[in-house]
């Protein structure tokens, strides 16, 4: 009986956050998030966008299943 290929369920995200000087008293925060298995990246200026991206990736496959 052949081995059953299990999908990769690991998710790894790299999140970068920084503040941009705009000449105003309050500096807006910016960021990027990368889903490492797929290579997809999002640039955001609202934390809700970061949250939506992570939830969207967690609902989908982590990466393409591979055979050993």
Backbone as a printed PyTorch tensor [residue, N CA C, xyz], in Angstrom:
tensor([[[ 0.8530, -1.1810,  0.0000],
         [ 0.0000,  0.0000,  0.0000],
         [ 0.8940,  1.2380,  0.0000]],

        [[ 0.6580,  2.1810, -0.9080],
         [ 1.5120,  3.3840, -0.9570],
         [ 1.2940,  4.2700,  0.2600]],

        [[ 2.3660,  4.9910,  0.5960],
         [ 2.2690,  5.9500,  1.7100],
         [ 1.3280,  7.0780,  1.3230]],

        [[ 0.5620,  7.5290,  2.2950],
         [-0.3290,  8.6650,  2.0800],
         [ 0.4700,  9.9360,  2.3080]],

        [[ 0.3850, 10.8560,  1.3640],
         [ 1.0920, 12.1320,  1.4940],
         [ 0.2730, 13.0560,  2.3790]],

        [[ 0.8740, 13.4840,  3.4670],
         [ 0.2140, 14.3980,  4.3920],
         [ 0.5460, 15.8320,  3.9980]],

        [[-0.4280, 16.7200,  3.9920],
         [-0.1220, 18.1180,  3.6700],
         [ 0.7250, 18.7460,  4.7670]],

        [[ 1.5620, 19.6750,  4.3650],
         [ 2.3810, 20.4130,  5.3170],
         [ 1.4810, 21.4200,  6.0250]],

        [[ 1.3420, 21.2880,  7.3280],
         [ 0.4620, 22.1750,  8.0830],
         [ 1.2310, 23.2810,  8.8160]],

        [[ 2.5360, 23.3530,  8.5710],
         [ 3.3390, 24.3810,  9.2250],
         [ 3.1620, 25.7260,  8.5240]],

        [[ 3.0430, 26.7580,  9.3210],
         [ 2.9770, 28.1270,  8.8110],
         [ 4.0740, 28.9220,  9.5050]],

        [[ 4.7790, 29.7030,  8.7420],
         [ 5.8030, 30.5680,  9.2880],
         [ 5.6170, 31.9500,  8.6850]],

        [[ 5.5390, 32.9590,  9.5450],
         [ 5.3510, 34.3390,  9.1020],
         [ 6.5190, 35.1830,  9.5850]],

        [[ 6.9870, 36.0780,  8.7360],
         [ 7.9640, 37.0880,  9.1380],
         [ 7.2280, 38.4230,  9.1210]],

        [[ 7.2100, 39.0990, 10.2630],
         [ 6.5180, 40.3820, 10.3850],
         [ 7.5550, 41.4520, 10.7070]],

        [[ 7.5210, 42.5290,  9.9240],
         [ 8.3980, 43.6770, 10.1550],
         [ 7.5040, 44.8940, 10.3730]],

        [[ 7.8430, 45.6900, 11.3790],
         [ 7.0650, 46.8950, 11.6860],
         [ 8.0520, 48.0390, 11.9060]],

        [[ 7.7410, 49.2100, 11.3340],
         [ 8.5950, 50.3760, 11.4880],
         [ 7.7490, 51.6400, 11.4820]],

        [[ 8.3500, 52.7070, 11.9450],
         [ 7.6790, 54.0080, 11.9700],
         [ 8.3360, 54.8970, 10.9170]],

        [[ 7.5050, 55.6110, 10.1630],
         [ 8.0190, 56.4930,  9.1220],
         [ 7.8710, 57.9510,  9.5490]],

        [[ 8.9630, 58.6820,  9.4780],
         [ 8.9300, 60.1120,  9.8070],
         [ 8.2510, 60.8620,  8.6630]],

        [[ 7.2260, 61.6420,  9.0190],
         [ 6.4920, 62.3900,  7.9910],
         [ 6.4860, 63.8830,  8.2610]],

        [[ 7.1990, 64.3270,  9.2720],
         [ 7.2070, 65.7400,  9.6020],
         [ 6.0900, 66.1300, 10.5560]],

        [[ 5.2740, 65.1780, 10.9640],
         [ 4.2110, 65.4560, 11.9260],
         [ 4.6380, 64.9430, 13.2880]],

        [[ 3.8800, 65.3100, 14.2880],
         [ 4.2050, 64.8820, 15.6450],
         [ 4.0410, 63.3670, 15.7880]],

        [[ 3.0150, 62.8240, 15.2070],
         [ 2.8140, 61.3740, 15.2760],
         [ 3.3060, 60.7310, 13.9860]],

        [[ 4.1030, 59.7190, 14.1100],
         [ 4.6380, 59.0210, 12.9520],
         [ 3.8110, 57.7750, 12.7000]],

        [[ 3.3580, 57.6010, 11.4780],
         [ 2.5470, 56.4130, 11.1880],
         [ 3.4020, 55.1480, 11.1860]],

        [[ 2.8000, 54.0830, 11.6390],
         [ 3.4610, 52.7810, 11.6200],
         [ 3.1660, 52.0940, 10.3010]],

        [[ 4.1420, 51.4430,  9.7750],
         [ 4.0300, 50.6640,  8.5450],
         [ 4.5600, 49.2580,  8.8460]],

        [[ 4.2380, 48.3410,  7.9680],
         [ 4.7550, 47.0010,  8.1790],
         [ 4.6310, 46.1380,  6.9530]],

        [[ 5.2590, 44.9870,  7.0430],
         [ 5.1200, 43.9680,  6.0110],
         [ 5.0660, 42.6200,  6.7060]],

        [[ 4.3800, 41.7110,  6.0720],
         [ 4.3050, 40.3410,  6.5750],
         [ 4.5310, 39.4210,  5.3920]],

        [[ 5.3280, 38.3930,  5.6170],
         [ 5.5850, 37.3990,  4.5790],
         [ 5.2020, 36.0230,  5.1010]],

        [[ 4.4350, 35.3030,  4.3040],
         [ 4.1300, 33.9010,  4.5830],
         [ 5.2510, 33.1040,  3.9210]],

        [[ 6.1600, 32.5710,  4.7320],
         [ 7.3880, 31.9820,  4.2100],
         [ 7.1410, 30.7910,  3.2800]],

        [[ 6.2800, 29.8260,  3.6250],
         [ 6.1100, 28.6800,  2.7240],
         [ 5.6500, 29.0570,  1.3140]],

        [[ 4.8010, 30.0780,  1.1900],
         [ 4.2690, 30.4460, -0.1270],
         [ 5.0230, 31.6150, -0.7620]],

        [[ 5.7510, 32.3850,  0.0490],
         [ 6.4460, 33.5560, -0.4670],
         [ 5.5510, 34.7730, -0.6400]],

        [[ 4.2880, 34.6610, -0.2570],
         [ 3.3720, 35.7920, -0.3960],
         [ 3.6930, 36.8610,  0.6410]],

        [[ 3.6190, 38.1230,  0.2060],
         [ 3.9650, 39.2380,  1.0900],
         [ 2.8900, 40.3110,  0.9970]],

        [[ 2.6540, 40.9700,  2.1210],
         [ 1.6960, 42.0720,  2.1880],
         [ 2.3480, 43.2290,  2.9230]],

        [[ 2.2040, 44.4290,  2.3780],
         [ 2.6010, 45.6540,  3.0740],
         [ 1.3310, 46.2640,  3.6500]],

        [[ 1.4040, 46.7400,  4.8850],
         [ 0.2020, 47.2340,  5.5490],
         [ 0.5030, 48.4700,  6.3750]],

        [[-0.5580, 49.2270,  6.6330],
         [-0.4490, 50.3800,  7.5270],
         [-1.5070, 50.2950,  8.6280]],

        [[-2.3040, 49.2380,  8.6030],
         [-3.3160, 49.0080,  9.6450],
         [-3.1740, 47.5720, 10.1480]],

        [[-3.1850, 47.4070, 11.4530],
         [-3.0360, 46.0690, 12.0250],
         [-4.1440, 45.1170, 11.5800]],

        [[-5.3080, 45.6560, 11.2530],
         [-6.4060, 44.8160, 10.7730],
         [-6.0100, 44.1090,  9.4750]],

        [[-5.2180, 44.7730,  8.6240],
         [-4.7620, 44.1470,  7.3870],
         [-3.7970, 42.9950,  7.6730]],

        [[-2.9300, 43.1720,  8.6510],
         [-2.0310, 42.0920,  9.0710],
         [-2.8440, 40.9030,  9.5580]],

        [[-3.8090, 41.1640, 10.4130],
         [-4.6730, 40.1200, 10.9580],
         [-5.4130, 39.3810,  9.8390]],

        [[-5.9820, 40.1320,  8.8980],
         [-6.7250, 39.5200,  7.7940],
         [-5.8260, 38.6330,  6.9420]],

        [[-4.5960, 39.0790,  6.6780],
         [-3.6670, 38.2950,  5.8690],
         [-3.3300, 36.9740,  6.5530]],

        [[-3.0280, 37.0310,  7.8410],
         [-2.6720, 35.8130,  8.5670],
         [-3.8520, 34.8540,  8.6140]],

        [[-5.0290, 35.3550,  8.8980],
         [-6.2100, 34.4880,  8.9210],
         [-6.4470, 33.8660,  7.5530]],

        [[-6.3060, 34.6530,  6.4920],
         [-6.4960, 34.1490,  5.1290],
         [-5.5120, 33.0230,  4.8240]],

        [[-4.2410, 33.2020,  5.2210],
         [-3.2390, 32.1600,  4.9650],
         [-3.4990, 30.9250,  5.8210]],

        [[-3.9480, 31.0970,  7.0470],
         [-4.2080, 29.9380,  7.9130],
         [-5.3990, 29.1270,  7.4230]],

        [[-6.3190, 29.7680,  6.7230],
         [-7.4640, 29.0490,  6.1610],
         [-7.0950, 28.2560,  4.9160]],

        [[-5.9800, 28.6220,  4.2610],
         [-5.5530, 27.9350,  3.0460],
         [-4.4130, 26.9830,  3.3570]],

        [[-3.9050, 26.3140,  2.3200],
         [-2.8000, 25.3890,  2.5250],
         [-1.5270, 26.1320,  2.9000]],

        [[-0.7150, 25.5340,  3.7520],
         [ 0.5460, 26.1560,  4.1500],
         [ 1.5010, 26.1870,  2.9750]],

        [[ 1.5860, 25.0930,  2.2600],
         [ 2.4330, 25.0070,  1.0790],
         [ 2.0090, 23.7800,  0.2990]],

        [[ 2.6020, 23.6100, -0.8380],
         [ 2.2760, 22.4470, -1.6510],
         [ 2.8110, 21.2000, -0.9900]],

        [[ 1.9910, 20.1660, -0.8230],
         [ 2.4920, 18.9420, -0.1990],
         [ 3.6290, 18.3430, -1.0320]],

        [[ 4.5860, 17.7620, -0.3520],
         [ 5.6960, 17.1120, -1.0300],
         [ 5.7550, 15.6550, -0.6290]],

        [[ 6.2830, 14.8490, -1.5080],
         [ 6.4160, 13.4250, -1.2120],
         [ 7.8250, 13.1770, -0.7190]],

        [[ 7.9700, 12.2340,  0.2190],
         [ 9.3050, 11.8570,  0.7350],
         [ 9.8930, 10.7640, -0.1130]]])
